[in-house]
Amino acid sequence: MTELLAEGRAHPETIEYLLQFLGDAARSVTALAGHDYFAAALPDLADAVAAAYPVVLPLLEFLPADHAASRATHLVAIAKMAPLADERGNLAVLVADLATRAPGPRETWVYCLGELGVSVRGLLTDPEPAVRLRAALIHEDDPRSQELIRAALAEPPPPGLYRGDLVAAAIRTASDFAAIVAEACGLVRKDSWTGFDSGWGALVSFAFPERYSQRHPLTDAQRALLRAWGLRL
């Protein structure tokens, strides 16, 4: 694959798919790092994808600009692998430049910069909801970010963001369930799906860390969530 790209022998219609394949492979390397079952296979996969990086990097600038944002996400995924740690600074400069002149959702460019370790705190007050929320997810330690994340649970997420990511961030940054009970109840009332997913299901799990018993009576926050869920107490 790398030879086809390096020698210009890859059909133009396949380049996007090849780059996506490399990006997905890199995400697997990062996500599965430390997993005993994949320990033997991951180093070879990481080396193969890392070897392709200098070949695919020019594609970010020299292919049609309308695909630059989606391509950037794959290049960033590759650069996040441990063998390419030294490449992230240069890629961040390139991505920051493209973000000012290439088309594509601004949220995608903000995501790429955040993944590369660039501070985007200045965008927490951006007029575009998707950009504000992406910046909030990148800097979830900021009190302003936590306020934005909690407030976003009450509405459908803007394009480019997923409710599960917002819920997970709200849970990570909450001192306890009572701190986000109002937002959680609003989400449960609006989410009619009954599966135990990454949305209200994760909130229920956070709200009930221990099995109910006489030794652990329901708290006011737990009661509020159950009432929002339609249970009569």
Buried (B, 14 or more C-beta within 10 A) or exposed (E): BBEBBEEEEBEEEEBBEBBBBBBEBBBBBBEBEEEEEBEEEBEEBBEBBBEBBEBBBEBBEEBEBEBBBBBBBBBBBBBBBEBBEEBBEEBBEBBBEBBEEBEBBBBBBBBBBBBBEBEBEEBBEBEBBBBBBBBBBBBBEBEBBBEBBBBBBBEEBBEBBEBBBBBBBBBEBBEEBBBBBBBBBBBBBBBEEEEEEBBBBBBBEBBBEEEEEEEEEBBEBBBBBBBBBEEEE
